[in-house]
Amino acid sequence: MMIYTDDYVASKEALRALRIVAPATAFFIRNLADIVDIKQLTEGDDEYDYFVRVPASQLHETDLRVSKLKFEVEKRFGVTITIMPIPVAA
């Protein structure tokens, strides 16, 4: 059953998610695809939004590039998206 009401007021958090967090996440994922194989992206835990597996030999470079992207998202959208690269055998 769906109930519609004319007096619905969205919370500030919901409006912020629609206006800022969703576009920030889309920007982040789009640009992350240039850095890592996003097929390896998984949901993180309480401390991280995402985990991503990367070859151990590329961990340092990948971590630097991801850090730059995180900074760009924070600067542009005011949102912190956390990701942890997890080294795996190449």
Backbone as XML, in Angstrom:
<?xml version="1.0"?>
<chain id="A" units="angstrom">
  <residue number="1" name="MET">
    <atom name="N" x="0.844" y="-1.167" z="0.000"/>
    <atom name="CA" x="0.000" y="0.000" z="0.000"/>
    <atom name="C" x="0.894" y="1.236" z="0.000"/>
  </residue>
  <residue number="2" name="MET">
    <atom name="N" x="0.549" y="2.192" z="-0.825"/>
    <atom name="CA" x="1.279" y="3.453" z="-0.843"/>
    <atom name="C" x="0.348" y="4.563" z="-0.366"/>
  </residue>
  <residue number="3" name="ILE">
    <atom name="N" x="0.881" y="5.400" z="0.472"/>
    <atom name="CA" x="0.108" y="6.525" z="0.976"/>
    <atom name="C" x="0.806" y="7.801" z="0.529"/>
  </residue>
  <residue number="4" name="TYR">
    <atom name="N" x="0.076" y="8.660" z="-0.097"/>
    <atom name="CA" x="0.625" y="9.935" z="-0.543"/>
    <atom name="C" x="0.072" y="11.046" z="0.325"/>
  </residue>
  <residue number="5" name="THR">
    <atom name="N" x="0.907" y="11.997" z="0.608"/>
    <atom name="CA" x="0.473" y="13.127" z="1.418"/>
    <atom name="C" x="1.077" y="14.407" z="0.848"/>
  </residue>
  <residue number="6" name="ASP">
    <atom name="N" x="0.347" y="15.461" z="0.935"/>
    <atom name="CA" x="0.826" y="16.747" z="0.424"/>
    <atom name="C" x="1.731" y="17.462" z="1.412"/>
  </residue>
  <residue number="7" name="ASP">
    <atom name="N" x="1.681" y="17.070" z="2.671"/>
    <atom name="CA" x="2.445" y="17.777" z="3.687"/>
    <atom name="C" x="3.768" y="17.090" z="4.020"/>
  </residue>
  <residue number="8" name="TYR">
    <atom name="N" x="4.249" y="16.214" z="3.122"/>
    <atom name="CA" x="5.532" y="15.526" z="3.361"/>
    <atom name="C" x="6.682" y="16.521" z="3.263"/>
  </residue>
  <residue number="9" name="VAL">
    <atom name="N" x="7.536" y="16.502" z="4.261"/>
    <atom name="CA" x="8.722" y="17.344" z="4.264"/>
    <atom name="C" x="9.928" y="16.433" z="4.439"/>
  </residue>
  <residue number="10" name="ALA">
    <atom name="N" x="10.808" y="16.449" z="3.454"/>
    <atom name="CA" x="11.998" y="15.603" z="3.526"/>
    <atom name="C" x="12.952" y="16.149" z="4.574"/>
  </residue>
  <residue number="11" name="SER">
    <atom name="N" x="13.649" y="15.249" z="5.234"/>
    <atom name="CA" x="14.612" y="15.676" z="6.232"/>
    <atom name="C" x="15.795" y="16.345" z="5.547"/>
  </residue>
  <residue number="12" name="LYS">
    <atom name="N" x="16.547" y="17.104" z="6.302"/>
    <atom name="CA" x="17.735" y="17.767" z="5.760"/>
    <atom name="C" x="18.743" y="16.743" z="5.254"/>
  </residue>
  <residue number="13" name="GLU">
    <atom name="N" x="18.860" y="15.620" z="5.952"/>
    <atom name="CA" x="19.805" y="14.586" z="5.546"/>
    <atom name="C" x="19.415" y="13.979" z="4.199"/>
  </residue>
  <residue number="14" name="ALA">
    <atom name="N" x="18.114" y="13.753" z="4.009"/>
    <atom name="CA" x="17.643" y="13.183" z="2.744"/>
    <atom name="C" x="17.878" y="14.162" z="1.600"/>
  </residue>
  <residue number="15" name="LEU">
    <atom name="N" x="17.601" y="15.414" z="1.826"/>
    <atom name="CA" x="17.833" y="16.419" z="0.790"/>
    <atom name="C" x="19.321" y="16.555" z="0.468"/>
  </residue>
  <residue number="16" name="ARG">
    <atom name="N" x="20.164" y="16.486" z="1.487"/>
    <atom name="CA" x="21.605" y="16.566" z="1.269"/>
    <atom name="C" x="22.086" y="15.365" z="0.450"/>
  </residue>
  <residue number="17" name="ALA">
    <atom name="N" x="21.546" y="14.204" z="0.739"/>
    <atom name="CA" x="21.933" y="13.004" z="-0.003"/>
    <atom name="C" x="21.583" y="13.157" z="-1.476"/>
  </residue>
  <residue number="18" name="LEU">
    <atom name="N" x="20.412" y="13.671" z="-1.746"/>
    <atom name="CA" x="20.003" y="13.845" z="-3.134"/>
    <atom name="C" x="20.817" y="14.926" z="-3.835"/>
  </residue>
  <residue number="19" name="ARG">
    <atom name="N" x="21.068" y="15.995" z="-3.151"/>
    <atom name="CA" x="21.707" y="17.152" z="-3.753"/>
    <atom name="C" x="23.228" y="17.042" z="-3.814"/>
  </residue>
  <residue number="20" name="ILE">
    <atom name="N" x="23.862" y="16.408" z="-2.831"/>
    <atom name="CA" x="25.319" y="16.420" z="-2.748"/>
    <atom name="C" x="25.936" y="15.031" z="-2.770"/>
  </residue>
  <residue number="21" name="VAL">
    <atom name="N" x="25.488" y="14.153" z="-1.906"/>
    <atom name="CA" x="26.147" y="12.860" z="-1.754"/>
    <atom name="C" x="26.028" y="12.003" z="-3.019"/>
  </residue>
  <residue number="22" name="ALA">
    <atom name="N" x="24.852" y="11.952" z="-3.618"/>
    <atom name="CA" x="24.684" y="11.134" z="-4.821"/>
    <atom name="C" x="25.578" y="11.611" z="-5.968"/>
  </residue>
  <residue number="23" name="PRO">
    <atom name="N" x="25.599" y="12.896" z="-6.302"/>
    <atom name="CA" x="26.507" y="13.345" z="-7.367"/>
    <atom name="C" x="27.983" y="13.168" z="-7.004"/>
  </residue>
  <residue number="24" name="ALA">
    <atom name="N" x="28.317" y="13.338" z="-5.728"/>
    <atom name="CA" x="29.706" y="13.136" z="-5.299"/>
    <atom name="C" x="30.120" y="11.686" z="-5.480"/>
  </residue>
  <residue number="25" name="THR">
    <atom name="N" x="29.230" y="10.772" z="-5.129"/>
    <atom name="CA" x="29.520" y="9.345" z="-5.295"/>
    <atom name="C" x="29.650" y="8.989" z="-6.769"/>
  </residue>
  <residue number="26" name="ALA">
    <atom name="N" x="28.772" y="9.517" z="-7.594"/>
    <atom name="CA" x="28.855" y="9.256" z="-9.034"/>
    <atom name="C" x="30.166" y="9.783" z="-9.608"/>
  </residue>
  <residue number="27" name="PHE">
    <atom name="N" x="30.559" y="10.982" z="-9.210"/>
    <atom name="CA" x="31.827" y="11.566" z="-9.654"/>
    <atom name="C" x="32.999" y="10.699" z="-9.202"/>
  </residue>
  <residue number="28" name="PHE">
    <atom name="N" x="32.943" y="10.264" z="-7.957"/>
    <atom name="CA" x="34.008" y="9.444" z="-7.400"/>
    <atom name="C" x="34.149" y="8.121" z="-8.160"/>
  </residue>
  <residue number="29" name="ILE">
    <atom name="N" x="33.048" y="7.423" z="-8.354"/>
    <atom name="CA" x="33.081" y="6.124" z="-9.025"/>
    <atom name="C" x="33.527" y="6.280" z="-10.473"/>
  </residue>
  <residue number="30" name="ARG">
    <atom name="N" x="33.025" y="7.292" z="-11.150"/>
    <atom name="CA" x="33.415" y="7.522" z="-12.544"/>
    <atom name="C" x="34.921" y="7.716" z="-12.662"/>
  </residue>
  <residue number="31" name="ASN">
    <atom name="N" x="35.489" y="8.534" z="-11.796"/>
    <atom name="CA" x="36.918" y="8.811" z="-11.848"/>
    <atom name="C" x="37.750" y="7.662" z="-11.286"/>
  </residue>
  <residue number="32" name="LEU">
    <atom name="N" x="37.175" y="6.915" z="-10.360"/>
    <atom name="CA" x="37.864" y="5.747" z="-9.821"/>
    <atom name="C" x="38.076" y="4.702" z="-10.911"/>
  </residue>
  <residue number="33" name="ALA">
    <atom name="N" x="37.149" y="4.635" z="-11.850"/>
    <atom name="CA" x="37.253" y="3.670" z="-12.956"/>
    <atom name="C" x="38.501" y="3.914" z="-13.800"/>
  </residue>
  <residue number="34" name="ASP">
    <atom name="N" x="39.041" y="5.124" z="-13.783"/>
    <atom name="CA" x="40.289" y="5.428" z="-14.488"/>
    <atom name="C" x="41.517" y="4.945" z="-13.711"/>
  </residue>
  <residue number="35" name="ILE">
    <atom name="N" x="41.320" y="4.601" z="-12.448"/>
    <atom name="CA" x="42.439" y="4.227" z="-11.575"/>
    <atom name="C" x="42.482" y="2.724" z="-11.327"/>
  </residue>
  <residue number="36" name="VAL">
    <atom name="N" x="41.341" y="2.133" z="-11.051"/>
    <atom name="CA" x="41.275" y="0.704" z="-10.703"/>
    <atom name="C" x="40.174" y="0.018" z="-11.505"/>
  </residue>
  <residue number="37" name="ASP">
    <atom name="N" x="40.185" y="-1.295" z="-11.460"/>
    <atom name="CA" x="39.116" y="-2.091" z="-12.044"/>
    <atom name="C" x="37.942" y="-2.057" z="-11.070"/>
  </residue>
  <residue number="38" name="ILE">
    <atom name="N" x="36.911" y="-1.295" z="-11.394"/>
    <atom name="CA" x="35.823" y="-1.132" z="-10.429"/>
    <atom name="C" x="34.987" y="-2.402" z="-10.275"/>
  </residue>
  <residue number="39" name="LYS">
    <atom name="N" x="35.238" y="-3.411" z="-11.086"/>
    <atom name="CA" x="34.591" y="-4.705" z="-10.860"/>
    <atom name="C" x="35.086" y="-5.300" z="-9.544"/>
  </residue>
  <residue number="40" name="GLN">
    <atom name="N" x="36.253" y="-4.834" z="-9.083"/>
    <atom name="CA" x="36.833" y="-5.308" z="-7.822"/>
    <atom name="C" x="36.325" y="-4.519" z="-6.620"/>
  </residue>
  <residue number="41" name="LEU">
    <atom name="N" x="35.467" y="-3.538" z="-6.856"/>
    <atom name="CA" x="34.952" y="-2.678" z="-5.793"/>
    <atom name="C" x="33.896" y="-3.423" z="-4.986"/>
  </residue>
  <residue number="42" name="THR">
    <atom name="N" x="34.041" y="-3.383" z="-3.659"/>
    <atom name="CA" x="33.051" y="-3.990" z="-2.780"/>
    <atom name="C" x="32.670" y="-2.989" z="-1.697"/>
  </residue>
  <residue number="43" name="GLU">
    <atom name="N" x="31.543" y="-3.232" z="-1.074"/>
    <atom name="CA" x="31.092" y="-2.375" z="0.017"/>
    <atom name="C" x="32.035" y="-2.542" z="1.195"/>
  </residue>
  <residue number="44" name="GLY">
    <atom name="N" x="32.390" y="-1.430" z="1.831"/>
    <atom name="CA" x="33.294" y="-1.461" z="2.969"/>
    <atom name="C" x="32.576" y="-1.797" z="4.263"/>
  </residue>
  <residue number="45" name="ASP">
    <atom name="N" x="33.278" y="-1.510" z="5.358"/>
    <atom name="CA" x="32.693" y="-1.748" z="6.679"/>
    <atom name="C" x="32.395" y="-0.408" z="7.339"/>
  </residue>
  <residue number="46" name="ASP">
    <atom name="N" x="32.383" y="-0.366" z="8.643"/>
    <atom name="CA" x="32.045" y="0.868" z="9.356"/>
    <atom name="C" x="33.013" y="2.013" z="9.085"/>
  </residue>
  <residue number="47" name="GLU">
    <atom name="N" x="34.276" y="1.704" z="8.845"/>
    <atom name="CA" x="35.277" y="2.755" z="8.660"/>
    <atom name="C" x="35.443" y="3.179" z="7.209"/>
  </residue>
  <residue number="48" name="TYR">
    <atom name="N" x="35.134" y="2.288" z="6.277"/>
    <atom name="CA" x="35.346" y="2.568" z="4.858"/>
    <atom name="C" x="34.058" y="2.380" z="4.072"/>
  </residue>
  <residue number="49" name="ASP">
    <atom name="N" x="33.852" y="3.261" z="3.082"/>
    <atom name="CA" x="32.690" y="3.116" z="2.213"/>
    <atom name="C" x="32.895" y="1.972" z="1.232"/>
  </residue>
  <residue number="50" name="TYR">
    <atom name="N" x="34.153" y="1.827" z="0.762"/>
    <atom name="CA" x="34.453" y="0.807" z="-0.238"/>
    <atom name="C" x="35.803" y="0.153" z="0.031"/>
  </residue>
  <residue number="51" name="PHE">
    <atom name="N" x="35.937" y="-1.067" z="-0.461"/>
    <atom name="CA" x="37.223" y="-1.766" z="-0.553"/>
    <atom name="C" x="37.448" y="-2.037" z="-2.037"/>
  </residue>
  <residue number="52" name="VAL">
    <atom name="N" x="38.700" y="-2.054" z="-2.438"/>
    <atom name="CA" x="39.010" y="-2.427" z="-3.821"/>
    <atom name="C" x="40.308" y="-3.224" z="-3.828"/>
  </residue>
  <residue number="53" name="ARG">
    <atom name="N" x="40.306" y="-4.331" z="-4.539"/>
    <atom name="CA" x="41.506" y="-5.164" z="-4.650"/>
    <atom name="C" x="42.390" y="-4.616" z="-5.756"/>
  </residue>
  <residue number="54" name="VAL">
    <atom name="N" x="43.678" y="-4.494" z="-5.444"/>
    <atom name="CA" x="44.649" y="-4.037" z="-6.442"/>
    <atom name="C" x="45.883" y="-4.939" z="-6.357"/>
  </residue>
  <residue number="55" name="PRO">
    <atom name="N" x="46.578" y="-5.111" z="-7.488"/>
    <atom name="CA" x="47.819" y="-5.886" z="-7.431"/>
    <atom name="C" x="48.792" y="-5.248" z="-6.442"/>
  </residue>
  <residue number="56" name="ALA">
    <atom name="N" x="49.436" y="-6.064" z="-5.636"/>
    <atom name="CA" x="50.351" y="-5.550" z="-4.605"/>
    <atom name="C" x="51.439" y="-4.671" z="-5.197"/>
  </residue>
  <residue number="57" name="SER">
    <atom name="N" x="51.890" y="-5.001" z="-6.386"/>
    <atom name="CA" x="52.952" y="-4.212" z="-7.017"/>
    <atom name="C" x="52.493" y="-2.803" z="-7.393"/>
  </residue>
  <residue number="58" name="GLN">
    <atom name="N" x="51.173" y="-2.582" z="-7.446"/>
    <atom name="CA" x="50.635" y="-1.273" z="-7.817"/>
    <atom name="C" x="49.995" y="-0.541" z="-6.638"/>
  </residue>
  <residue number="59" name="LEU">
    <atom name="N" x="50.145" y="-1.103" z="-5.449"/>
    <atom name="CA" x="49.459" y="-0.549" z="-4.277"/>
    <atom name="C" x="49.850" y="0.897" z="-3.997"/>
  </residue>
  <residue number="60" name="HIS">
    <atom name="N" x="51.130" y="1.196" z="-3.987"/>
    <atom name="CA" x="51.578" y="2.547" z="-3.638"/>
    <atom name="C" x="51.045" y="3.579" z="-4.631"/>
  </residue>
  <residue number="61" name="GLU">
    <atom name="N" x="51.219" y="3.310" z="-5.900"/>
    <atom name="CA" x="50.751" y="4.259" z="-6.924"/>
    <atom name="C" x="49.234" y="4.403" z="-6.881"/>
  </residue>
  <residue number="62" name="THR">
    <atom name="N" x="48.541" y="3.279" z="-6.725"/>
    <atom name="CA" x="47.083" y="3.309" z="-6.661"/>
    <atom name="C" x="46.613" y="4.104" z="-5.453"/>
  </residue>
  <residue number="63" name="ASP">
    <atom name="N" x="47.241" y="3.894" z="-4.320"/>
    <atom name="CA" x="46.872" y="4.610" z="-3.100"/>
    <atom name="C" x="47.052" y="6.118" z="-3.274"/>
  </residue>
  <residue number="64" name="LEU">
    <atom name="N" x="48.122" y="6.534" z="-3.925"/>
    <atom name="CA" x="48.350" y="7.965" z="-4.176"/>
    <atom name="C" x="47.272" y="8.544" z="-5.082"/>
  </residue>
  <residue number="65" name="ARG">
    <atom name="N" x="46.943" y="7.835" z="-6.136"/>
    <atom name="CA" x="45.932" y="8.318" z="-7.076"/>
    <atom name="C" x="44.550" y="8.364" z="-6.438"/>
  </residue>
  <residue number="66" name="VAL">
    <atom name="N" x="44.235" y="7.362" z="-5.642"/>
    <atom name="CA" x="42.944" y="7.346" z="-4.946"/>
    <atom name="C" x="42.880" y="8.487" z="-3.929"/>
  </residue>
  <residue number="67" name="SER">
    <atom name="N" x="43.974" y="8.751" z="-3.247"/>
    <atom name="CA" x="44.013" y="9.860" z="-2.278"/>
    <atom name="C" x="43.758" y="11.194" z="-2.966"/>
  </residue>
  <residue number="68" name="LYS">
    <atom name="N" x="44.337" y="11.380" z="-4.147"/>
    <atom name="CA" x="44.094" y="12.621" z="-4.904"/>
    <atom name="C" x="42.628" y="12.740" z="-5.287"/>
  </residue>
  <residue number="69" name="LEU">
    <atom name="N" x="42.032" y="11.623" z="-5.691"/>
    <atom name="CA" x="40.614" y="11.638" z="-6.049"/>
    <atom name="C" x="39.753" y="11.947" z="-4.833"/>
  </residue>
  <residue number="70" name="LYS">
    <atom name="N" x="40.045" y="11.332" z="-3.689"/>
    <atom name="CA" x="39.294" y="11.619" z="-2.465"/>
    <atom name="C" x="39.369" y="13.104" z="-2.119"/>
  </residue>
  <residue number="71" name="PHE">
    <atom name="N" x="40.571" y="13.688" z="-2.255"/>
    <atom name="CA" x="40.743" y="15.110" z="-1.966"/>
    <atom name="C" x="39.913" y="15.956" z="-2.931"/>
  </residue>
  <residue number="72" name="GLU">
    <atom name="N" x="39.891" y="15.582" z="-4.196"/>
    <atom name="CA" x="39.107" y="16.324" z="-5.197"/>
    <atom name="C" x="37.622" y="16.280" z="-4.861"/>
  </residue>
  <residue number="73" name="VAL">
    <atom name="N" x="37.125" y="15.126" z="-4.442"/>
    <atom name="CA" x="35.711" y="14.995" z="-4.063"/>
    <atom name="C" x="35.414" y="15.857" z="-2.834"/>
  </residue>
  <residue number="74" name="GLU">
    <atom name="N" x="36.314" y="15.838" z="-1.859"/>
    <atom name="CA" x="36.114" y="16.662" z="-0.655"/>
    <atom name="C" x="36.098" y="18.140" z="-1.006"/>
  </residue>
  <residue number="75" name="LYS">
    <atom name="N" x="37.019" y="18.541" z="-1.871"/>
    <atom name="CA" x="37.115" y="19.953" z="-2.266"/>
    <atom name="C" x="35.896" y="20.379" z="-3.078"/>
  </residue>
  <residue number="76" name="ARG">
    <atom name="N" x="35.492" y="19.553" z="-4.002"/>
    <atom name="CA" x="34.417" y="19.909" z="-4.926"/>
    <atom name="C" x="33.032" y="19.785" z="-4.305"/>
  </residue>
  <residue number="77" name="PHE">
    <atom name="N" x="32.809" y="18.735" z="-3.504"/>
    <atom name="CA" x="31.469" y="18.456" z="-2.994"/>
    <atom name="C" x="31.335" y="18.609" z="-1.477"/>
  </residue>
  <residue number="78" name="GLY">
    <atom name="N" x="32.451" y="18.668" z="-0.753"/>
    <atom name="CA" x="32.374" y="18.739" z="0.703"/>
    <atom name="C" x="31.962" y="17.409" z="1.319"/>
  </residue>
  <residue number="79" name="VAL">
    <atom name="N" x="32.239" y="16.316" z="0.611"/>
    <atom name="CA" x="31.855" y="14.973" z="1.043"/>
    <atom name="C" x="33.109" y="14.116" z="1.119"/>
  </residue>
  <residue number="80" name="THR">
    <atom name="N" x="33.223" y="13.332" z="2.170"/>
    <atom name="CA" x="34.350" y="12.401" z="2.293"/>
    <atom name="C" x="33.873" y="11.001" z="1.931"/>
  </residue>
  <residue number="81" name="ILE">
    <atom name="N" x="34.504" y="10.432" z="0.912"/>
    <atom name="CA" x="34.235" y="9.056" z="0.517"/>
    <atom name="C" x="35.506" y="8.273" z="0.802"/>
  </residue>
  <residue number="82" name="THR">
    <atom name="N" x="35.382" y="7.249" z="1.600"/>
    <atom name="CA" x="36.566" y="6.492" z="2.010"/>
    <atom name="C" x="36.652" y="5.177" z="1.257"/>
  </residue>
  <residue number="83" name="ILE">
    <atom name="N" x="37.863" y="4.844" z="0.866"/>
    <atom name="CA" x="38.097" y="3.605" z="0.139"/>
    <atom name="C" x="39.429" y="3.040" z="0.598"/>
  </residue>
  <residue number="84" name="MET">
    <atom name="N" x="39.484" y="1.738" z="0.721"/>
    <atom name="CA" x="40.717" y="1.086" z="1.142"/>
    <atom name="C" x="41.171" y="0.124" z="0.050"/>
  </residue>
  <residue number="85" name="PRO">
    <atom name="N" x="42.305" y="0.435" z="-0.596"/>
    <atom name="CA" x="42.883" y="-0.527" z="-1.535"/>
    <atom name="C" x="43.463" y="-1.710" z="-0.772"/>
  </residue>
  <residue number="86" name="ILE">
    <atom name="N" x="43.103" y="-2.912" z="-1.208"/>
    <atom name="CA" x="43.577" y="-4.124" z="-0.563"/>
    <atom name="C" x="44.523" y="-4.833" z="-1.539"/>
  </residue>
  <residue number="87" name="PRO">
    <atom name="N" x="45.792" y="-5.013" z="-1.126"/>
    <atom name="CA" x="46.751" y="-5.642" z="-2.037"/>
    <atom name="C" x="46.470" y="-7.136" z="-2.214"/>
  </residue>
  <residue number="88" name="VAL">
    <atom name="N" x="46.575" y="-7.571" z="-3.456"/>
    <atom name="CA" x="46.420" y="-8.997" z="-3.771"/>
    <atom name="C" x="47.571" y="-9.400" z="-4.679"/>
  </residue>
  <residue number="89" name="ALA">
    <atom name="N" x="47.831" y="-10.688" z="-4.750"/>
    <atom name="CA" x="48.879" y="-11.192" z="-5.639"/>
    <atom name="C" x="48.527" y="-10.839" z="-7.082"/>
  </residue>
  <residue number="90" name="ALA">
    <atom name="N" x="49.533" y="-10.467" z="-7.846"/>
    <atom name="CA" x="49.302" y="-10.057" z="-9.244"/>
    <atom name="C" x="48.949" y="-11.186" z="-10.144"/>
  </residue>
</chain>
